[in-house]
Amino acid sequence: MRILDTLDRSESRLIDHYTQIRNHKRASCRKVINIRIPVPGGQPEAFSVYMRDVSASGAGFIYPGEFHTTDIMVGIPIPGKDDTWFQGKVVRCKEFMQEGFWDFGVKFTDRLV
């Protein structure tokens, strides 16, 4: 949570800039979500991450490592229902060096059934 708080503070300083370039307002949302990375000819690589914010067009999350693909699937848990899955493109991947975590931003490209 400390890492998420630090990222929120640093982003709050740039809120005016981000507001101008984003199409949808972001809401802080701290929960575990699921990520799947497609593997050609095999089962997708699956793991969980901590989401930090979400909007109608994307989400931000942190993960203790880097992955080298831009195409991912994001599963957001909905209480009492199945996860809602989105196809997405990684548009931000930045190392948070002091903590050994990576900050990712994903743009949703499609809602999956």
Backbone as a chain_set.jsonl record, in Angstrom:
{"seq": "MRILDTLDRSESRLIDHYTQIRNHKRASCRKVINIRIPVPGGQPEAFSVYMRDVSASGAGFIYPGEFHTTDIMVGIPIPGKDDTWFQGKVVRCKEFMQEGFWDFGVKFTDRLV", "coords": {"N": [[0.821, -1.197, 0.0], [2.03, 1.172, 0.62], [3.618, 1.756, -1.586], [1.65, 2.23, -3.52], [0.467, 4.505, -2.387], [2.616, 6.326, -2.614], [2.892, 6.476, -5.424], [0.386, 7.565, -6.045], [0.616, 10.089, -4.826], [2.718, 11.242, -6.337], [1.524, 11.303, -8.863], [-0.592, 13.016, -8.391], [0.528, 15.502, -8.442], [0.742, 15.97, -11.121], [-1.801, 16.118, -12.081], [-3.324, 18.04, -13.52], [-2.121, 18.036, -16.053], [-2.506, 15.31, -16.86], [-5.297, 15.216, -16.887], [-5.951, 16.689, -19.12], [-5.07, 15.094, -21.252], [-6.296, 12.631, -21.036], [-9.108, 10.613, -21.917], [-11.117, 9.721, -20.258], [-12.186, 10.063, -16.865], [-10.127, 9.066, -14.206], [-10.45, 6.771, -11.504], [-9.438, 6.158, -8.228], [-8.633, 2.916, -7.248], [-8.115, 0.3, -5.358], [-7.371, -2.851, -5.591], [-7.006, -6.384, -6.043], [-6.355, -7.608, -9.231], [-6.646, -9.658, -12.185], [-4.271, -10.813, -14.556], [-3.623, -11.861, -17.833], [-1.337, -13.111, -20.122], [-1.118, -13.681, -23.453], [0.164, -16.687, -24.889], [1.678, -17.866, -27.686], [0.298, -20.7, -29.154], [-0.068, -21.982, -26.712], [-1.111, -22.219, -23.231], [-2.269, -19.205, -21.664], [-0.042, -17.056, -19.836], [-0.639, -16.497, -16.481], [-1.337, -14.279, -13.806], [-1.643, -12.351, -10.744], [-2.154, -8.884, -9.919], [-1.741, -5.657, -8.296], [-4.189, -3.341, -8.621], [-4.239, 0.17, -9.207], [-5.686, 2.319, -10.207], [-8.615, 3.051, -12.225], [-10.513, 3.463, -15.23], [-13.06, 4.129, -17.706], [-11.67, 3.564, -19.964], [-9.26, 2.318, -19.367], [-6.651, 1.053, -17.105], [-4.482, 1.263, -14.235], [-1.721, -0.421, -12.748], [0.415, -2.15, -10.394], [3.31, -4.275, -10.348], [5.631, -6.752, -9.313], [7.795, -6.953, -11.24], [8.871, -7.041, -14.678], [7.268, -7.345, -17.827], [7.498, -8.305, -21.23], [5.629, -7.618, -23.322], [2.989, -6.106, -25.165], [0.363, -6.734, -25.536], [-2.257, -7.726, -23.572], [-4.574, -9.385, -21.318], [-7.052, -8.288, -19.091], [-8.536, -9.016, -16.077], [-11.119, -8.027, -14.117], [-12.295, -8.418, -10.931], [-15.687, -8.841, -9.967], [-17.785, -8.549, -7.301], [-19.671, -11.405, -6.421], [-20.038, -12.191, -9.033], [-18.711, -13.412, -12.205], [-15.331, -12.611, -13.228], [-14.846, -9.542, -15.018], [-13.614, -9.27, -18.177], [-11.104, -7.707, -20.165], [-9.556, -6.913, -23.248], [-6.347, -5.572, -23.732], [-3.824, -2.979, -24.207], [-0.545, -2.403, -23.235], [0.455, 0.713, -22.252], [2.054, 2.152, -20.65], [5.006, 1.555, -18.881], [6.902, 1.544, -16.259], [9.703, 1.53, -14.214], [9.724, 1.401, -10.724], [12.095, 2.19, -9.011], [13.17, 2.311, -6.325], [11.719, 0.457, -4.928], [11.523, -1.94, -6.291], [9.375, -2.526, -7.934], [7.161, -2.389, -10.785], [5.371, 0.045, -12.578], [2.474, -0.009, -14.367], [0.47, 0.97, -17.134], [-2.552, 0.395, -18.737], [-4.385, 0.375, -21.717], [-7.695, -0.192, -22.464], [-8.818, -2.145, -25.133], [-10.875, -3.707, -25.994], [-13.844, -5.259, -24.797], [-14.084, -8.401, -23.387], [-15.983, -11.437, -23.674]], "CA": [[0.0, 0.0, 0.0], [2.932, 2.323, 0.679], [4.015, 2.04, -2.967], [0.492, 2.838, -4.171], [0.347, 5.865, -1.849], [3.675, 7.136, -3.211], [2.532, 6.718, -6.823], [-0.749, 8.492, -6.056], [1.116, 11.432, -4.513], [3.478, 11.783, -7.463], [0.596, 11.577, -9.961], [-1.455, 14.151, -8.048], [1.225, 16.724, -8.852], [0.584, 16.123, -12.57], [-3.214, 15.876, -12.378], [-3.812, 18.945, -14.573], [-1.6, 17.532, -17.33], [-3.177, 14.066, -17.222], [-6.706, 15.483, -17.159], [-6.067, 17.198, -20.482], [-4.775, 14.09, -22.276], [-7.113, 11.429, -20.859], [-10.483, 10.698, -22.397], [-12.039, 9.39, -19.172], [-11.692, 10.34, -15.526], [-9.631, 7.902, -13.462], [-10.861, 6.646, -10.105], [-8.55, 5.319, -7.432], [-9.278, 1.627, -6.98], [-7.062, -0.603, -4.887], [-7.826, -4.231, -5.448], [-6.248, -7.364, -6.827], [-6.972, -7.977, -10.504], [-5.968, -10.767, -12.859], [-3.653, -10.52, -15.842], [-3.246, -13.001, -18.667], [-0.519, -12.764, -21.272], [-1.233, -14.759, -24.433], [1.365, -17.421, -25.299], [1.348, -18.537, -28.955], [0.231, -22.153, -29.134], [-0.119, -22.538, -25.361], [-1.952, -21.57, -22.232], [-1.765, -17.876, -21.302], [0.612, -16.864, -18.542], [-1.631, -15.834, -15.634], [-0.881, -13.835, -12.486], [-2.432, -11.272, -10.152], [-1.447, -7.63, -9.691], [-2.504, -4.675, -7.523], [-4.681, -2.221, -9.418], [-4.189, 1.441, -8.491], [-6.767, 3.173, -10.686], [-9.371, 2.487, -13.337], [-11.462, 4.34, -15.912], [-13.782, 3.404, -18.753], [-10.779, 3.216, -21.072], [-8.02, 1.658, -18.982], [-6.347, 0.847, -15.685], [-3.093, 1.279, -13.82], [-1.439, -1.434, -11.738], [1.825, -2.393, -10.099], [3.702, -5.68, -10.376], [7.057, -6.841, -8.958], [8.575, -7.451, -12.359], [8.562, -6.481, -15.98], [6.993, -8.306, -18.882], [7.883, -7.697, -22.505], [4.583, -7.695, -24.327], [2.024, -5.027, -25.002], [-0.985, -7.294, -25.598], [-2.609, -8.477, -22.368], [-5.975, -9.44, -20.928], [-7.219, -7.812, -17.723], [-9.758, -9.5, -15.447], [-11.474, -7.254, -12.93], [-13.298, -9.146, -10.151], [-16.936, -8.196, -9.584], [-18.336, -9.39, -6.23], [-20.838, -12.213, -6.725], [-20.114, -12.483, -10.465], [-17.439, -13.752, -12.834], [-14.497, -11.456, -13.58], [-15.074, -8.86, -16.285], [-12.333, -9.326, -18.884], [-10.839, -6.741, -21.214], [-8.325, -6.968, -24.03], [-5.701, -4.287, -23.544], [-2.466, -2.683, -24.675], [0.272, -1.706, -22.244], [0.868, 2.014, -22.78], [3.052, 2.681, -19.72], [5.753, 0.551, -18.133], [7.941, 2.349, -15.637], [10.249, 0.903, -13.013], [9.718, 2.164, -9.475], [13.375, 1.592, -8.63], [13.43, 2.189, -4.894], [10.917, -0.606, -4.331], [11.551, -3.182, -7.058], [8.093, -2.74, -8.589], [6.935, -1.707, -12.057], [4.087, 0.724, -12.699], [1.95, -0.251, -15.706], [-0.8, 1.546, -17.559], [-3.102, -0.406, -19.83], [-5.543, 0.944, -22.401], [-8.607, -1.245, -22.893], [-9.123, -2.082, -26.557], [-12.095, -4.448, -26.248], [-14.374, -6.032, -23.674], [-14.208, -9.809, -23.762], [-17.156, -12.088, -23.098]], "C": [[0.865, 1.261, 0.0], [3.349, 2.734, -0.729], [2.865, 2.725, -3.709], [0.29, 4.267, -3.692], [1.378, 6.797, -2.481], [3.359, 7.464, -4.665], [1.367, 7.697, -6.929], [-0.29, 9.928, -5.783], [1.857, 12.034, -5.698], [2.557, 12.106, -8.638], [-0.291, 12.777, -9.654], [-0.798, 15.476, -8.42], [1.047, 17.004, -10.341], [-0.87, 16.004, -13.021], [-3.74, 16.776, -13.495], [-3.356, 18.482, -15.947], [-2.359, 16.285, -17.774], [-4.645, 14.291, -17.574], [-6.9, 15.945, -18.601], [-5.861, 16.122, -21.538], [-5.6, 12.813, -22.148], [-8.531, 11.666, -21.351], [-11.508, 10.465, -21.293], [-11.38, 9.658, -17.824], [-11.284, 9.04, -14.847], [-10.141, 7.947, -12.034], [-9.854, 5.748, -9.404], [-9.293, 4.043, -7.078], [-8.193, 0.635, -6.608], [-7.647, -1.98, -4.628], [-6.943, -5.123, -6.303], [-7.046, -7.679, -8.086], [-6.124, -9.064, -11.15], [-5.463, -10.345, -14.225], [-3.366, -11.84, -16.542], [-2.473, -12.472, -19.859], [-0.593, -13.925, -22.252], [0.136, -15.358, -24.78], [1.011, -18.167, -26.577], [1.401, -20.07, -28.809], [0.155, -22.776, -27.752], [-1.097, -21.801, -24.467], [-1.395, -20.195, -21.897], [-1.042, -17.912, -19.955], [-0.36, -16.045, -17.693], [-1.019, -15.474, -14.283], [-1.773, -12.698, -12.006], [-1.545, -10.07, -9.877], [-2.324, -6.747, -8.799], [-2.886, -3.51, -8.42], [-4.621, -0.955, -8.57], [-5.256, 2.416, -8.939], [-7.418, 2.543, -11.905], [-10.242, 3.588, -13.937], [-12.19, 3.495, -16.952], [-12.849, 2.942, -19.863], [-9.484, 2.534, -20.664], [-7.843, 1.536, -17.488], [-4.847, 0.977, -15.47], [-2.886, 0.227, -12.75], [0.058, -1.52, -11.499], [2.062, -3.897, -10.037], [5.197, -5.749, -10.078], [7.905, -7.466, -10.058], [8.123, -6.784, -13.633], [8.143, -7.616, -16.898], [7.105, -7.569, -20.214], [6.864, -7.941, -23.6], [3.653, -6.517, -24.117], [0.591, -5.541, -25.002], [-1.252, -8.143, -24.365], [-4.127, -8.535, -22.229], [-6.041, -9.084, -19.449], [-8.562, -8.301, -17.205], [-10.019, -8.753, -14.154], [-12.577, -7.996, -12.181], [-14.505, -8.264, -9.802], [-17.569, -9.092, -8.514], [-19.621, -10.101, -6.65], [-20.993, -12.577, -8.196], [-18.757, -12.97, -10.951], [-16.656, -12.474, -13.101], [-14.975, -10.848, -14.901], [-13.725, -8.733, -16.964], [-12.277, -8.314, -20.026], [-9.555, -7.121, -21.938], [-7.68, -5.608, -23.86], [-4.313, -4.208, -24.139], [-1.745, -1.947, -23.559], [0.776, -0.415, -22.889], [1.872, 2.708, -21.852], [3.683, 1.523, -18.966], [6.96, 1.265, -17.551], [8.394, 1.681, -14.34], [10.214, 1.882, -11.847], [10.924, 1.644, -8.691], [13.591, 1.384, -7.139], [12.751, 0.97, -4.27], [10.945, -1.921, -5.097], [10.218, -3.529, -7.706], [8.057, -1.976, -9.907], [5.521, -1.152, -12.049], [3.634, 0.59, -14.15], [0.658, 0.525, -15.917], [-1.276, 0.765, -18.759], [-4.326, 0.307, -20.402], [-6.414, -0.214, -22.863], [-8.928, -1.058, -24.377], [-10.423, -2.809, -26.901], [-12.543, -5.115, -24.955], [-14.594, -7.453, -24.161], [-15.419, -10.422, -23.075], [-16.748, -13.202, -22.167]], "O": [[0.476, 2.289, -0.553], [3.427, 3.925, -1.032], [3.084, 3.689, -4.442], [-0.023, 5.15, -4.49], [1.054, 7.928, -2.842], [3.536, 8.604, -5.095], [1.36, 8.562, -7.805], [-0.753, 10.867, -6.43], [1.653, 13.202, -6.03], [2.787, 13.089, -9.342], [-0.702, 13.487, -10.573], [-1.488, 16.461, -8.683], [1.186, 18.146, -10.777], [-1.141, 15.812, -14.207], [-4.522, 16.324, -14.332], [-4.127, 18.531, -16.905], [-2.805, 16.2, -18.918], [-5.178, 13.627, -18.462], [-7.909, 15.621, -19.227], [-6.427, 16.224, -22.626], [-5.602, 11.991, -23.065], [-9.081, 12.76, -21.223], [-12.637, 10.95, -21.377], [-10.169, 9.498, -17.667], [-12.002, 8.042, -14.906], [-10.251, 9.014, -11.43], [-9.467, 4.704, -9.928], [-10.45, 4.086, -6.658], [-7.437, 0.184, -7.468], [-8.305, -2.238, -3.62], [-6.222, -4.649, -7.181], [-8.24, -7.976, -8.03], [-5.013, -9.347, -10.702], [-6.134, -9.617, -14.957], [-2.924, -12.807, -15.922], [-2.888, -11.52, -20.52], [-0.177, -15.036, -21.925], [1.124, -14.641, -24.941], [0.126, -19.022, -26.558], [2.411, -20.64, -28.398], [0.3, -23.992, -27.625], [-1.806, -20.89, -24.895], [-0.177, -20.023, -21.846], [-1.386, -18.688, -19.064], [-0.85, -15.009, -18.142], [-0.28, -16.262, -13.693], [-2.563, -12.15, -12.776], [-0.346, -10.208, -9.635], [-3.496, -7.047, -8.573], [-2.025, -2.783, -8.918], [-4.911, -0.985, -7.374], [-5.697, 3.256, -8.153], [-6.869, 1.638, -12.532], [-10.654, 4.52, -13.246], [-11.96, 2.29, -17.059], [-13.188, 2.034, -20.622], [-8.677, 2.197, -21.53], [-8.736, 1.86, -16.705], [-4.052, 0.821, -16.397], [-3.773, -0.002, -11.928], [0.862, -1.03, -12.293], [1.165, -4.68, -9.724], [5.956, -4.897, -10.54], [8.652, -8.413, -9.808], [7.129, -6.06, -13.664], [8.625, -8.74, -16.75], [6.841, -6.37, -20.305], [7.205, -8.418, -24.682], [3.546, -5.992, -23.009], [-0.308, -4.854, -24.517], [-0.577, -9.145, -24.129], [-4.86, -7.832, -22.924], [-5.205, -9.514, -18.654], [-9.602, -8.039, -17.81], [-9.234, -8.836, -13.209], [-13.669, -8.188, -12.716], [-14.36, -7.109, -9.402], [-17.858, -10.26, -8.777], [-20.544, -9.474, -7.17], [-21.98, -13.209, -8.571], [-17.776, -12.947, -10.209], [-17.231, -11.389, -13.189], [-15.449, -11.559, -15.787], [-12.793, -8.156, -16.402], [-13.252, -8.097, -20.745], [-8.594, -7.587, -21.326], [-8.374, -4.592, -23.844], [-3.71, -5.212, -24.518], [-2.27, -0.983, -23.002], [1.434, -0.441, -23.929], [2.465, 3.723, -22.217], [2.993, 0.629, -18.477], [7.923, 1.556, -18.26], [7.582, 1.318, -13.489], [10.622, 3.037, -11.971], [10.795, 0.777, -7.827], [14.149, 0.362, -6.738], [13.161, 0.505, -3.207], [10.438, -2.927, -4.6], [9.955, -4.696, -7.997], [8.826, -1.037, -10.116], [4.589, -1.8, -11.572], [4.336, 1.028, -15.062], [-0.137, 0.707, -14.994], [-0.512, 0.5, -19.687], [-5.188, 0.779, -19.661], [-5.945, -1.111, -23.564], [-9.264, 0.041, -24.818], [-11.01, -2.573, -27.957], [-11.719, -5.489, -24.121], [-15.206, -7.683, -25.204], [-15.827, -9.967, -22.006], [-17.607, -13.867, -21.586]]}, "num_chains": 1, "name": "protein.A"}
